[in-house]
């Protein structure tokens, strides 16, 4: 088991472009962080491809930022639901981790300007829970995908490792037609 008691920052990480850029920003600033991947199981294949991307990125991060972070993973199976709320599930898992580790003072999410972050008010939930809850940080909330792409390109080899396709496909190749794939094609 990983000891995260000395860390003050918990970063939610999906292996996607946004969360990877956010992790790189924090590590480049010299911050000591806990990288938390909440593996959300829905569909048959997608979460497996995401998990492979996360593993590749974590491996590269360990080479580039040795000793600066710890990696933890939680998982939840929501395959019985028709609609998923990734942000809500990862927020709940991160909150549980923070409550169990009172040293965690901040929880970071990689939501950007293009996301519908306004529909999910993290700060209202935090204030309803009480003063022991860490603050929620969204450092990318005013950035577009194009700006985030430029940020991640400063760190060679990471963009290619990211996972973005939203289709549940047996092969680990992007479909090229879902909105996330189209957005990624605009970035490269």
N, C-alpha and C positions, 0 to 999 in steps of 0.2 A: 504494500500500500504506500502511496506517495504522501509524504508529509507536506501539507500546504500551509501550515500554521504561520510561517514567517512571511507569507505573501499578503499584500494588501489589495492586489488587483486581480480580478477574475475576468477573463476575456472569452466571450462566446465565439466559437470558431466552427465554421461549417466546411472549410476547404474551398469556399467560393472566392471570387475576386475581392469582394468587399471585406470580408473578415480577414483574408490573407493580407490585404493592404493595411488594415488596422493593426494586426499583429506586428507586421514589419515596422510600422510607424512607432509603436510603443517600444519595441526592442531596440530600434535605432536611437531612440531617446535615452536608452540605457535603463529602462524600467525593468524590474523583476516582476514577472507575471505568471499567473496560472492560466494555461490555455485549456479551455473546456470545450470538448466536442460532445454535443448531445446528439447521438445517433438516433434519428427519428425513423423508425421502421414503418414504411408504408410502400405499397407496391412490392414487387418481387425482387427487382434488380437495382433500383436507383440507389438505395441506401448502401449497397455493396460497393458501387462505383464511387460514391461519395467517400466512403471509408478508405478506399484505396488512395484517393487523392489526398485525403487528410494524412494518411501514413507517409506518403511521398513528401508532402510539404513539411511535416514534423521532422522527418529525417534530414531534410535540407536545412531547416532552422537549427537543428542540433549542431550541424557543421558550421553554420554561419554565426550563431549566437550561443556558443557553449556555456552551460551553467547559468543562463539568464532566465530560464523558464522551467516550469514543470508542466507536464501534459496529463490531463485526466479525461476520462470518458464516462458518460452516462448513456443510457439508452431507454427508449420508450417505444412501445409498439402501438401504433394508432391505425393499423391497417383496416380496422373495422369501420372507421369514419370515412364519410364521403369527402369532406373538406378538411384540410389540415390548416392549422395555425402555427406554423413553425416558430414564429416569434413568441407566442404565448407559451408554448411548450418549453422552449429554451429558457425563457424568463423564469418559469416555475422551477425548473431544474437548478438554474443558477441561484435562485433565491434559497432553495433548500441547502445548497452547498454553502452559501454565505451564512445562513443561520447556524449551520453546524460548525462554522469556522469564523468566530467573531473578529478575527484579524482582517478579514476581507472588508475593505472600506468602499470599493468601487467595483461595479459590474459594467463591462463594456459590451456594446452591441454595434454591429457593422451596418446599421441602417443608413441609407443614403437619401439624397434629395428626390430620387425617382421612386423610392419606396413609399408606401402609404403609412408612414409612421404616425401620422396624426390620428389615425383611427384607433391606435393602441397607445394610450397615455400611461407610460411606465411610471412617471413621477406621481400621478394620482394613486396608483397602486402602492407605490413605495410609501407615500404619506399615510395611506390608510392602514398599512401594516404597522407602522410605528417608527420610532426614532432609531431602533437598532438595525434597521435595514440599510444596506449600503446605498450610496448614490448611484444613479444610473448615468452612464456616459455614452454619448453617441457622437464621436468625433467626426464622423463622415456625413452627418445629417445635412450639411449645407453643400455637399459636393455631388457633382453629377458622376455618372459612370465613366465618362471620358476623363474627368479630372482624376478619378480613382485609378484608372488605367495608367495615367501618366505617373502617379505616385508609385504604383507597383512595378513599373518598368525601370525605376531607379535601382531595383534589386534584381539582378539578372537571374533568369531561370525560374522565377516563381509563377508568372502568368501562365506559362505552359502547363504547370502542374495542377492548376485550379480546376474545380469541378463546377459546371454550370447547367448542364442539360436537365430539364424538368421531366422528360419522358422516361417512362419505365421500360427500358430496353435491355435485352439479354446481353448484347455486345456493349463493351465499354467504349463506345464512340458516340459523340454528340449526334442528335437527330438532324440538326441543322434547320429545323422548321419551328420549334417551339419559341415563344417570345424570348426566353433566356438565351437560346442559341443565336437568334437573330441579333440580339443586343451584343453578344460576344463577338459576332462576325464584324459588327461595326467598330469594335474596339481594336481588332488586330489588323 
